[in-house]
Amino acid sequence: MNNTPSLVQEILQELPHLRTQMYFQSSLNALSHAMEDLILASSDSPLVIANFQQERFYRQEIRRYQQIAQRSNHLYILAAPESSSGFATANDSLEVISLKPYDALAKEWHLVVLSKQYSVCLICRELPTDALSNRARRFEGIWTFERQVATSAARLLLARIAAYRPSLVSKVAQAWQLYHLSSEESSSVLATATLQMEARIFSERLVNYLQASQYKLLRAYRELTKKEQNERLINAIVAAMRSSLNPEEVLRNTVRELGKKFDPCRCFLYRLGTATGETKIEYESVAPGIDSLKGRTWSVADNPLFIAAQAQSKALAIDVTDNAYLKANPALGSKISRWQIRSWLLVPVRYQGNLLGMLEIHHTAKEPYQWSSEDISLVEAIATQAGVALTQATAYRDMTSLNEQLAALERVQSNLIAIVGHELRTPLSTIQVCLESIATEPDAPKEFRQIMLDTALADSQRLRRLIQDFLTLSKLESGKAYSYPEPISMREILDLALSGFSSDKRLDDCPSIQVRFPEQLPLVRADGEGLVEVFTKLLDNASKFTPAQGEVTISVQVLETEIGEQNSHQPMLKVIVADTGRGIEPEQLDAIFNLFYQEEDSLRRTVGGTGLGLAICRQIIEGMGGRIWAISTGKDRGSEFHFTLPIEPSSVTQVISYSGMLKE
């Protein structure tokens, strides 16, 4: 039997008028099931020969053929067996024939049904194909109700069965007689009366199977469409991330698209990294009628769902409606009720294994949403891309901040070159001219030589102060200057500052200075040298911008609390240095404390200075736990410089007695 012919070829040779058609496996399944149902629906006992190619295909239909075996004594099953399967075990009403692997029947699909009342047969052979799916398998063959075709197929198959199983020769002969296989008379007349009824039954069964197959196809198409939409969404987000220079906008678009996908819901994304267990909602999308969380503080430390989600590498999907544990948790129960959460999905946002944030979706429909594996895979894929975007956003923000710092540094450098160049060149030129005049005019009058000498000394002192300011600023920035606070008297410090100020200035050219301090004051905790430096620079600043006929006033106030500072319950002493000079424009009140700030252009200033004095004052005061600011109503309306310092704790009990008189 090494060269056994194909049954399809034999039928075509015997009945040359027949024409084959091509069938897909799904069509053959529907036809075969309809034919099997036709057998089970009729009262006749037909001859049934089924060729399954491989034993595994028969195993899928074994229950149906056990039912058919109860209706027919002539049921024959042909298939190539699996190794050591016991496939050929005999059965009283079901005969099993093991095909040789090289038999052509092992590549064919046949089902022949022959009854006294009707006949139908399906004879096909599989065509070569490289398809990976069973649904794409193709067959060439014949399907018909013609009794002549069914009779010819039955004779040929029974001959093969007898050759394989000689013990069945007598049973095969019985089938020949019982179903008139050897007779030349046609049974079509007998079948005509019932053929229409049987064909109708067969057609109904076939349509049902085709409908079921169509539903399966529609379901498969819907799944494919859903997957395509998910892939399109992911691809769109990835494309936006790769093309956008602003990852913040990408994240906003991400939550918006996810919000549309799972509408109605609240979809938001937040960063992590705060040690307080609270974070601020930055990116959110909400359906109409749902309360927004954007800009609110979202607590995660008391959320066991968040803790569980961040501990695992995959999403956490929860139906909160029937979860007694969640409702029993006070913090979670409050959130679920307040924000109308029915189903909750938490997906960690990671980048290279590092947890960066969390993507949450709150489904708020009346019925809880069932998160499918496709939904979770989609959100996880988007969360992965969000991790990349968050990293990009951080890098983008850091780069922007660095660029701003570099730009500010460049401006400071430019100001430094212009101001220092001017401040150094002017006194050096004056000193040089004065010394050259003294050297080249040895016979000059004594008064002239004294004037030259005084001028050179004044400008050398100006250079000394300039260099000292740079050294002081450098030490402040490194934390090595004025870092030894101690309990000191504000009045004593002011006296030292006024003494040094009067020795460096010609009092005839300075405005009058009025000190309005009470007899007793609580001690402050500060560095004495630093405080003297602050008073000196504030007085120097006031004297430069206040005419000789003006006035500078120094006063104090006790503040029981310093509002707006971290130590908001710390009693503070506030010092006010006010002048009647030319004032400051309101928009410049903050800028004057910047390094190298000058109200006038560096090349056309009427008053000297490097712009370091107030910047040094700010660093000294803030380094001692206080703050400094300026107040002015505008040009030629005077200025007030306020600074605060913490009161020494041992003097706190005195604050109450002073505050009645001095409280702001």
C-alpha positions as CSV (number, residue, x, y, z in Angstrom):
1,M,0.0,0.0,0.0
2,N,3.0,2.3,-0.4
3,N,1.4,3.9,-3.5
4,T,-2.3,4.1,-2.4
5,P,-4.1,6.5,-4.5
6,S,-6.1,9.5,-3.3
7,L,-9.8,8.9,-2.8
8,V,-10.5,12.2,-4.5
9,Q,-8.6,11.0,-7.6
10,E,-10.4,7.7,-7.7
11,I,-13.9,9.4,-7.5
12,L,-13.0,11.8,-10.3
13,Q,-11.8,8.9,-12.5
14,E,-15.0,6.9,-11.8
15,L,-17.3,10.0,-12.2
16,P,-15.6,12.3,-14.6
17,H,-18.6,14.8,-14.6
18,L,-17.7,15.9,-11.1
19,R,-15.9,19.1,-10.4
20,T,-13.9,19.9,-7.3
21,Q,-14.1,23.0,-5.2
22,M,-11.8,24.6,-2.7
23,Y,-12.8,24.7,1.0
24,F,-11.2,26.3,4.1
25,Q,-11.1,24.4,7.3
26,S,-13.8,26.5,8.9
27,S,-16.2,25.6,6.1
28,L,-15.4,21.9,6.4
29,N,-16.0,22.0,10.1
30,A,-19.4,23.6,9.5
31,L,-20.3,21.0,6.8
32,S,-19.1,18.1,8.9
33,H,-21.1,19.2,12.0
34,A,-24.2,19.7,9.9
35,M,-23.9,16.2,8.4
36,E,-23.4,14.7,11.9
37,D,-26.4,16.6,13.2
38,L,-28.4,15.2,10.3
39,I,-27.5,11.7,11.4
40,L,-28.6,12.4,15.0
41,A,-31.8,14.1,13.9
42,S,-33.0,11.2,11.6
43,S,-34.5,7.9,12.7
44,D,-32.6,5.9,10.2
45,S,-29.5,3.8,10.9
46,P,-27.0,4.9,8.2
47,L,-23.6,3.7,7.0
48,V,-21.1,6.3,8.3
49,I,-17.4,6.4,7.2
50,A,-15.3,9.2,8.7
51,N,-11.6,9.8,7.7
52,F,-9.9,12.2,10.2
53,Q,-6.4,12.3,8.8
54,Q,-4.8,12.3,12.3
55,E,-6.0,10.7,15.5
56,R,-5.8,14.0,17.4
57,F,-8.5,15.5,15.1
58,Y,-10.8,12.5,16.0
59,R,-10.2,13.0,19.7
60,Q,-11.7,16.5,19.4
61,E,-14.9,15.0,18.1
62,I,-15.0,11.7,20.0
63,R,-18.2,12.5,22.0
64,R,-20.2,13.2,18.9
65,Y,-19.2,10.0,17.3
66,Q,-20.0,8.0,20.4
67,Q,-23.5,9.4,20.1
68,I,-23.6,8.5,16.4
69,A,-22.4,4.9,17.3
70,Q,-25.6,4.5,19.3
71,R,-27.6,5.0,16.1
72,S,-25.6,3.0,13.6
73,N,-24.0,-0.4,13.6
74,H,-21.8,0.5,10.7
75,L,-19.6,3.4,11.9
76,Y,-16.0,3.3,10.6
77,I,-13.3,5.7,11.8
78,L,-10.1,6.1,9.8
79,A,-7.0,8.1,11.1
80,A,-3.3,7.9,11.4
81,P,-2.7,7.0,15.0
82,E,-0.4,8.8,17.5
83,S,2.5,6.7,18.9
84,S,1.4,4.1,21.5
85,S,-2.1,5.6,21.8
86,G,-4.1,2.4,21.6
87,F,-6.2,4.0,18.8
88,A,-7.2,0.7,17.1
89,T,-9.0,-0.9,20.1
90,A,-12.2,-2.6,18.7
91,N,-15.7,-1.4,19.7
92,D,-19.0,-3.3,19.2
93,S,-20.6,-0.5,17.1
94,L,-17.6,1.6,16.2
95,E,-14.8,0.3,14.1
96,V,-11.4,2.1,14.2
97,I,-8.9,1.7,11.4
98,S,-5.3,2.8,11.9
99,L,-3.9,4.3,8.7
100,K,-0.3,3.9,7.6
101,P,1.6,7.3,7.7
102,Y,2.3,7.0,3.9
103,D,-1.3,6.3,3.0
104,A,-2.9,9.1,1.0
105,L,-5.9,9.0,3.3
106,A,-3.7,10.4,6.1
107,K,-3.8,13.7,4.2
108,E,-7.5,13.6,3.4
109,W,-10.8,14.6,5.1
110,H,-13.8,12.4,4.3
111,L,-17.3,11.9,5.7
112,V,-19.7,9.6,3.9
113,V,-23.2,9.0,5.1
114,L,-25.4,6.5,3.3
115,S,-29.0,5.7,4.4
116,K,-32.0,4.1,2.8
117,Q,-33.7,7.5,2.9
118,Y,-30.9,9.9,2.2
119,S,-27.2,10.2,1.3
120,V,-24.5,12.9,1.7
121,C,-20.8,12.9,1.4
122,L,-17.8,15.2,1.8
123,I,-14.5,14.1,0.1
124,C,-11.5,16.4,0.3
125,R,-7.7,16.3,0.3
126,E,-5.5,19.0,1.9
127,L,-3.6,21.3,-0.3
128,P,0.0,22.3,0.4
129,T,0.2,25.6,2.4
130,D,2.7,27.5,4.6
131,A,-0.1,28.9,6.8
132,L,0.6,29.0,10.5
133,S,-3.1,29.0,11.5
134,N,-5.5,26.1,11.2
135,R,-8.1,28.5,9.9
136,A,-5.9,29.1,6.8
137,R,-5.7,25.4,5.9
138,R,-7.2,24.7,2.4
139,F,-8.7,21.6,0.9
140,E,-9.8,20.5,-2.6
141,G,-12.8,18.2,-2.9
142,I,-16.5,17.5,-3.4
143,W,-19.5,17.9,-1.2
144,T,-22.9,16.6,-2.5
145,F,-26.2,14.9,-1.7
146,E,-25.9,12.7,-4.9
147,R,-26.4,9.1,-4.0
148,Q,-24.3,7.9,-6.8
149,V,-21.3,9.8,-5.5
150,A,-21.9,8.7,-1.9
151,T,-22.2,5.1,-3.0
152,S,-19.0,5.2,-5.0
153,A,-17.1,6.8,-2.1
154,A,-18.5,4.2,0.3
155,R,-17.5,1.2,-1.9
156,L,-13.9,2.6,-2.3
157,L,-13.5,3.3,1.4
158,L,-15.0,-0.1,2.5
159,A,-12.4,-1.8,0.2
160,R,-9.6,0.1,2.0
161,I,-11.1,-0.9,5.4
162,A,-11.2,-4.6,4.4
163,A,-7.6,-4.4,3.2
164,Y,-6.5,-2.8,6.5
165,R,-8.7,-5.1,8.7
166,P,-9.3,-8.5,7.2
167,S,-11.4,-9.4,10.3
168,L,-14.0,-6.9,9.1
169,V,-14.5,-8.5,5.6
170,S,-17.8,-10.1,6.7
171,K,-19.1,-6.9,8.2
172,V,-18.1,-5.0,5.1
173,A,-20.0,-7.5,3.0
174,Q,-23.0,-7.0,5.2
175,A,-22.8,-3.3,4.6
176,W,-22.7,-3.8,0.8
177,Q,-25.9,-5.7,0.9
178,L,-27.7,-3.6,3.5
179,Y,-27.0,-0.3,1.7
180,H,-27.3,-1.7,-1.9
181,L,-23.7,-0.9,-2.8
182,S,-23.4,-3.7,-5.3
183,S,-26.8,-3.1,-7.0
184,E,-27.0,-1.1,-10.2
185,E,-30.5,0.2,-9.5
186,S,-30.7,3.8,-8.4
187,S,-32.1,4.7,-5.0
188,S,-32.8,8.3,-6.0
189,V,-36.5,7.6,-6.5
190,L,-36.7,6.3,-2.9
191,A,-34.8,9.3,-1.6
192,T,-36.7,12.0,-3.5
193,A,-39.6,12.0,-1.2
194,T,-37.6,12.7,1.9
195,L,-34.6,14.5,0.4
196,Q,-36.2,17.9,0.6
197,M,-37.0,17.5,4.3
198,E,-33.5,16.1,5.1
199,A,-31.9,18.9,3.0
200,R,-33.9,21.5,4.9
201,I,-32.8,20.0,8.2
202,F,-29.2,19.9,7.0
203,S,-29.4,23.5,5.7
204,E,-30.7,24.8,9.0
205,R,-27.9,23.1,10.9
206,L,-25.4,24.4,8.4
207,V,-26.6,27.9,8.7
208,N,-26.5,27.7,12.5
209,Y,-22.8,26.6,12.3
210,L,-22.0,29.3,9.8
211,Q,-23.7,31.9,12.0
212,A,-21.7,30.7,15.0
213,S,-18.5,30.9,12.9
214,Q,-19.5,34.4,11.8
215,Y,-19.9,35.5,15.5
216,K,-16.5,34.1,16.2
217,L,-15.1,36.0,13.3
218,L,-16.8,39.2,14.4
219,R,-15.5,38.7,17.9
220,A,-12.0,38.1,16.5
221,Y,-12.4,41.3,14.3
222,R,-13.4,43.3,17.4
223,E,-10.4,42.0,19.3
224,L,-8.2,42.9,16.4
225,T,-9.7,46.3,16.1
226,K,-9.3,46.9,19.8
227,K,-5.7,45.8,19.6
228,E,-5.1,48.0,16.6
229,Q,-6.6,51.0,18.4
230,N,-4.4,50.3,21.5
231,E,-1.3,50.0,19.3
232,R,-2.3,53.2,17.5
233,L,-2.7,55.0,20.8
234,I,0.7,53.7,22.0
235,N,2.4,54.6,18.7
236,A,0.8,58.1,18.8
237,I,2.1,58.7,22.3
238,V,5.6,57.3,21.5
239,A,5.7,59.5,18.3
240,A,4.7,62.6,20.3
241,M,7.4,61.8,22.9
242,R,10.0,61.5,20.3
243,S,9.0,64.6,18.4
244,S,8.1,67.0,21.2
245,L,10.6,69.2,23.0
246,N,8.2,69.6,25.9
247,P,7.6,66.2,27.7
248,E,5.2,68.0,30.1
249,E,2.8,68.5,27.2
250,V,3.2,64.9,26.2
251,L,2.2,63.7,29.7
252,R,-0.9,65.9,29.6
253,N,-1.9,64.4,26.2
254,T,-1.2,60.9,27.6
255,V,-3.7,61.2,30.4
256,R,-6.2,62.9,28.1
257,E,-6.1,60.0,25.6
258,L,-6.4,57.4,28.3
259,G,-9.3,59.3,29.8
260,K,-11.1,59.0,26.4
261,K,-10.2,55.3,26.2
262,F,-11.8,54.4,29.6
263,D,-14.6,57.1,29.7
264,P,-16.2,57.8,32.2
265,C,-13.2,58.0,34.4
266,R,-10.6,60.1,36.2
267,C,-7.1,59.5,34.8
268,F,-4.1,61.2,36.4
269,L,-0.4,60.9,36.8
270,Y,1.9,62.1,39.6
271,R,5.5,62.1,40.5
272,L,7.1,60.6,43.6
273,G,10.1,61.5,45.6
274,T,8.7,63.5,48.6
275,A,9.4,62.2,52.0
276,T,6.1,63.3,53.4
277,G,4.0,60.6,51.7
278,E,2.0,63.3,49.8
279,T,2.3,64.4,46.2
280,K,0.7,67.0,44.0
281,I,-1.5,65.9,41.1
282,E,0.2,67.5,38.0
283,Y,-1.5,65.8,35.0
284,E,-5.2,64.8,34.9
285,S,-8.1,64.1,32.6
286,V,-11.6,63.8,33.9
287,A,-14.9,63.1,32.2
288,P,-17.7,65.8,32.5
289,G,-19.5,65.7,35.8
290,I,-16.5,64.2,37.7
291,D,-14.7,66.1,40.3
292,S,-11.1,67.1,39.5
293,L,-8.0,66.3,41.6
294,K,-5.6,68.5,39.6
295,G,-3.5,70.7,41.8
296,R,-4.7,68.9,44.9
297,T,-2.4,67.1,47.4
298,W,-2.8,63.3,47.1
299,S,-1.8,61.2,50.0
300,V,-0.1,57.9,49.2
301,A,1.5,56.9,52.6
302,D,-1.8,55.7,54.0
303,N,-2.9,54.0,50.8
304,P,-2.3,50.2,50.9
305,L,-3.2,49.9,47.2
306,F,-0.4,52.3,46.4
307,I,2.0,50.4,48.6
308,A,1.1,47.1,46.9
309,A,1.4,48.6,43.4
310,Q,4.8,50.1,44.0
311,A,6.1,46.8,45.4
312,Q,5.3,44.9,42.2
313,S,6.4,45.4,38.7
314,K,2.9,45.2,37.2
315,A,-0.5,46.9,37.4
316,L,-2.9,46.5,40.3
317,A,-6.6,46.4,39.3
318,I,-9.2,46.5,42.0
319,D,-13.1,46.4,42.0
320,V,-13.8,48.5,45.1
321,T,-17.6,48.1,45.2
322,D,-17.6,44.6,46.8
323,N,-14.2,44.9,48.6
324,A,-15.0,44.9,52.4
325,Y,-11.3,45.4,53.3
326,L,-11.0,48.6,51.4
327,K,-14.2,50.0,52.8
328,A,-13.1,49.1,56.3
329,N,-9.9,51.2,55.8
330,P,-10.9,54.7,57.0
331,A,-8.5,56.6,54.6
332,L,-9.4,54.5,51.6
333,G,-13.1,54.4,52.4
334,S,-13.1,58.2,52.5
335,K,-11.3,58.4,49.2
336,I,-13.6,55.9,47.5
337,S,-16.7,57.7,48.7
338,R,-15.5,61.2,48.1
339,W,-14.2,60.6,44.6
340,Q,-16.9,58.1,43.5
341,I,-14.4,55.3,42.6
342,R,-16.0,52.1,41.4
343,S,-13.0,50.4,39.8
344,W,-9.4,51.4,40.5
345,L,-6.3,50.8,38.4
346,L,-2.8,51.7,39.6
347,V,0.2,51.3,37.3
348,P,3.8,52.1,38.5
349,V,5.7,54.5,36.3
350,R,9.3,53.3,36.2
351,Y,12.4,54.0,34.2
352,Q,15.4,51.6,34.2
353,G,13.9,50.0,37.4
354,N,13.5,53.2,39.3
355,L,10.0,54.2,40.5
356,L,9.3,57.7,39.2
357,G,5.5,58.0,39.7
358,M,2.1,56.4,39.5
359,L,-0.6,56.3,36.8
360,E,-4.1,55.9,38.3
361,I,-7.4,55.4,36.6
362,H,-10.6,55.8,38.7
363,H,-13.6,54.3,36.8
364,T,-16.7,56.1,38.0
365,A,-19.6,54.3,36.1
366,K,-22.5,53.0,38.1
367,E,-21.4,49.4,37.4
368,P,-17.8,48.4,38.2
369,Y,-15.5,48.2,35.2
370,Q,-13.8,44.8,34.6
371,W,-10.2,45.5,33.7
372,S,-9.3,43.1,30.9
373,S,-5.8,41.8,30.3
374,E,-5.7,43.9,27.1
375,D,-6.6,47.1,29.1
376,I,-3.9,46.4,31.7
377,S,-1.3,45.7,29.0
378,L,-2.2,48.9,27.2
379,V,-1.9,51.1,30.4
380,E,1.3,49.3,31.4
381,A,2.8,50.0,27.9
382,I,1.8,53.7,28.2
383,A,3.2,53.9,31.8
384,T,6.5,52.6,30.4
385,Q,6.5,55.4,27.9
386,A,5.4,57.9,30.6
387,G,8.5,56.8,32.6
388,V,10.7,57.9,29.6
389,A,8.7,61.2,29.3
390,L,9.1,61.9,33.1
391,T,12.8,61.3,32.8
392,Q,12.9,63.6,29.7
393,A,10.9,66.2,31.6
394,T,13.3,66.2,34.5
395,A,16.3,66.4,32.2
396,Y,14.5,69.2,30.2
397,R,13.7,71.1,33.4
398,D,17.3,70.7,34.7
399,M,18.7,71.8,31.4
400,T,16.4,74.9,31.4
401,S,17.4,75.7,34.9
402,L,21.1,75.3,34.1
403,N,20.7,77.5,31.1
404,E,19.0,80.2,33.2
405,Q,21.8,79.9,35.8
406,L,24.5,80.2,33.1
407,A,22.7,83.2,31.6
408,A,22.5,84.8,35.1
409,L,26.2,84.0,35.6
410,E,27.0,85.6,32.3
411,R,25.1,88.7,33.3
412,V,26.9,88.8,36.7
413,Q,30.2,88.3,34.9
414,S,29.5,91.2,32.5
415,N,28.4,93.4,35.4
416,L,31.5,92.4,37.4
417,I,33.8,93.3,34.5
418,A,32.1,96.6,33.9
419,I,31.7,97.6,37.6
420,V,35.0,96.4,38.8
421,G,36.7,97.9,35.8
422,H,35.2,101.2,36.6
423,E,35.7,101.1,40.3
424,L,39.3,100.0,39.9
425,R,40.2,102.3,37.1
426,T,38.8,105.5,38.6
427,P,40.7,105.4,42.0
428,L,43.8,104.0,40.4
429,S,43.8,106.8,37.9
430,T,43.3,109.4,40.7
431,I,46.0,107.9,42.8
432,Q,48.4,107.8,39.9
433,V,47.7,111.5,39.0
434,C,48.1,112.6,42.6
435,L,51.3,110.8,43.1
436,E,52.7,112.0,39.8
437,S,51.8,115.6,40.6
438,I,53.6,115.3,44.0
439,A,56.6,113.7,42.3
440,T,56.9,116.1,39.4
441,E,56.1,119.3,41.4
442,P,58.6,119.2,44.3
443,D,58.3,122.9,44.8
444,A,54.5,123.0,44.8
445,P,52.8,124.7,47.7
446,K,52.3,122.6,50.8
447,E,48.5,123.0,50.6
448,F,48.5,121.6,47.1
449,R,50.6,118.6,48.0
450,Q,48.4,117.9,51.0
451,I,45.3,118.0,48.8
452,M,46.9,115.5,46.4
453,L,47.9,113.3,49.3
454,D,44.5,113.3,50.9
455,T,42.9,112.5,47.6
456,A,45.2,109.6,47.0
457,L,44.6,108.2,50.5
458,A,40.8,108.5,50.1
459,D,40.8,106.5,46.8
460,S,43.2,103.9,48.2
461,Q,40.7,103.5,51.0
462,R,38.0,103.1,48.4
463,L,40.0,100.3,46.8
464,R,40.5,98.7,50.1
465,R,36.7,98.6,50.7
466,L,36.2,97.1,47.3
467,I,38.7,94.3,47.8
468,Q,37.3,93.7,51.3
469,D,33.7,93.4,49.9
470,F,34.9,90.7,47.4
471,L,36.7,88.8,50.2
472,T,33.6,89.1,52.5
473,L,31.3,87.8,49.7
474,S,33.6,84.9,49.0
475,K,33.7,83.9,52.6
476,L,29.9,84.2,53.0
477,E,29.3,81.9,50.0
478,S,31.7,79.3,51.5
479,G,30.1,79.7,55.0
480,K,33.3,80.8,56.6
481,A,32.3,84.4,57.6
482,Y,30.0,85.6,60.4
483,S,29.0,82.1,61.4
484,Y,29.4,82.5,65.2
485,P,26.1,83.7,66.7
486,E,25.9,84.7,70.3
487,P,23.7,86.7,72.6
488,I,24.5,90.4,71.9
489,S,23.0,93.8,72.6
490,M,21.7,95.6,69.5
491,R,22.5,99.0,71.1
492,E,26.2,98.1,71.6
493,I,26.5,96.8,68.1
494,L,24.9,100.0,66.7
495,D,27.3,102.2,68.7
496,L,30.3,100.3,67.2
497,A,28.9,100.7,63.7
498,L,28.3,104.4,64.2
499,S,31.8,104.9,65.6
500,G,33.4,103.3,62.6
501,F,31.1,105.1,60.2
502,S,31.9,108.5,61.7
503,S,35.7,107.9,61.4
504,D,35.4,107.0,57.7
505,K,33.1,109.9,56.7
506,R,33.2,113.6,56.8
507,L,30.1,114.3,58.9
508,D,29.6,117.7,57.3
509,D,28.8,115.9,54.0
510,C,26.4,113.3,55.7
511,P,22.8,113.6,56.7
512,S,22.0,113.6,60.4
513,I,21.5,110.2,62.0
514,Q,18.8,109.7,64.6
515,V,18.7,106.6,66.8
516,R,15.4,105.9,68.4
517,F,16.0,102.9,70.6
518,P,14.4,102.4,74.0
519,E,16.5,102.2,77.1
520,Q,16.2,98.4,77.4
521,L,16.0,95.9,74.6
522,P,16.0,92.1,74.6
523,L,19.3,90.5,73.4
524,V,19.4,89.1,69.9
525,R,21.3,86.0,68.8
526,A,23.6,87.1,66.0
527,D,27.3,87.3,64.9
528,G,28.5,90.7,66.2
529,E,31.0,91.4,63.4
530,G,28.4,90.5,60.8
531,L,25.8,92.8,62.4
532,V,28.3,95.7,62.5
533,E,29.0,95.1,58.8
534,V,25.2,95.2,58.1
535,F,24.7,98.5,60.0
536,T,27.8,100.0,58.3
537,K,26.7,99.1,54.8
538,L,23.1,100.3,55.4
539,L,24.3,103.6,56.8
540,D,26.8,104.0,54.0
541,N,24.1,103.3,51.5
542,A,21.7,105.8,53.1
543,S,24.4,108.5,53.3
544,K,25.2,108.1,49.6
545,F,21.6,108.6,48.4
546,T,20.5,111.2,51.0
547,P,21.5,114.8,50.8
548,A,23.4,116.5,53.7
549,Q,20.3,118.3,54.8
550,G,18.4,115.0,55.0
551,E,17.9,112.6,57.9
552,V,18.6,108.9,58.6
553,T,16.6,107.3,61.4
554,I,17.3,104.0,63.1
555,S,14.5,102.4,65.1
556,V,13.5,98.9,66.4
557,Q,10.3,97.0,66.9
558,V,9.6,93.7,68.7
559,L,7.7,91.1,66.8
560,E,6.2,88.3,68.9
561,T,6.1,86.1,65.8
562,E,7.8,86.4,62.5
563,I,5.0,85.5,60.0
564,G,5.9,83.7,56.8
565,E,9.2,82.2,58.1
566,Q,9.9,78.6,59.0
567,N,10.3,79.6,62.7
568,S,6.9,81.3,62.6
569,H,6.6,81.2,66.4
570,Q,10.1,82.7,67.1
571,P,10.0,86.2,68.6
572,M,12.0,88.5,66.4
573,L,13.6,92.0,66.8
574,K,13.1,94.2,63.7
575,V,15.5,97.1,62.9
576,I,14.4,99.8,60.5
577,V,17.0,102.1,58.8
578,A,15.0,104.9,57.1
579,D,16.2,107.8,55.1
580,T,14.8,110.9,53.3
581,G,16.8,110.3,50.2
582,R,15.9,109.9,46.6
583,G,14.0,106.6,47.1
584,I,13.6,103.4,45.1
585,E,11.2,102.6,42.3
586,P,8.7,99.9,43.5
587,E,9.7,97.4,40.8
588,Q,13.4,97.6,41.9
589,L,12.8,96.7,45.6
590,D,13.7,93.1,45.2
591,A,16.4,93.5,42.5
592,I,18.5,95.8,44.7
593,F,19.6,92.9,46.8
594,N,21.1,91.0,43.8
595,L,24.8,90.8,43.2
596,F,26.3,93.8,41.3
597,Y,22.9,95.5,41.0
598,Q,23.1,99.2,40.2
599,E,20.2,101.4,39.7
600,E,22.2,103.5,37.2
601,D,24.2,102.3,34.3
602,S,27.8,101.4,35.3
603,L,29.3,103.8,32.8
604,R,27.2,106.9,33.8
605,R,26.7,106.6,37.5
606,T,26.7,109.6,39.7
607,V,27.3,107.6,42.9
608,G,30.1,105.1,43.2
609,G,29.7,101.5,44.4
610,T,30.0,97.9,43.3
611,G,26.5,96.7,44.0
612,L,27.8,94.2,46.6
613,G,26.7,96.0,49.8
614,L,23.0,95.0,49.9
615,A,23.8,91.5,48.6
616,I,26.3,91.0,51.4
617,C,23.7,92.3,53.9
618,R,21.1,89.8,52.7
619,Q,23.5,86.9,53.1
620,I,24.6,87.9,56.5
621,I,21.0,88.4,57.8
622,E,19.6,85.3,56.3
623,G,22.6,83.3,57.6
624,M,21.7,84.4,61.1
625,G,18.1,83.3,60.8
626,G,16.5,86.6,59.8
627,R,15.4,88.3,56.7
628,I,15.9,91.7,55.1
629,W,13.7,93.8,52.7
630,A,13.2,97.4,51.4
631,I,10.2,99.7,51.3
632,S,9.8,102.8,49.2
633,T,6.9,104.6,47.7
634,G,9.0,105.9,44.7
635,K,11.6,108.4,43.6
636,D,12.5,111.2,46.0
637,R,10.3,109.8,48.7
638,G,12.9,108.1,50.8
639,S,13.6,104.5,51.6
640,E,13.3,102.1,54.5
641,F,15.4,99.0,55.0
642,H,14.0,96.5,57.4
643,F,15.8,93.4,58.8
644,T,14.8,90.9,61.6
645,L,16.9,88.8,63.9
646,P,15.8,86.1,66.4
647,I,15.7,87.2,70.0
648,E,17.9,85.2,72.4
649,P,15.8,82.5,74.1
650,S,16.9,83.6,77.5
651,S,15.4,87.1,76.7
652,V,12.0,85.8,75.5
653,T,10.4,86.6,78.9
654,Q,11.2,90.2,78.4
655,V,9.4,90.4,75.1
656,I,6.0,90.9,76.7
657,S,7.1,93.9,78.6
658,Y,8.7,95.5,75.6
659,S,5.9,94.5,73.1
660,G,3.4,96.7,74.8
661,M,5.5,99.8,73.9
662,L,7.2,98.6,70.7
663,K,4.8,96.1,69.1
664,E,4.3,96.7,65.4
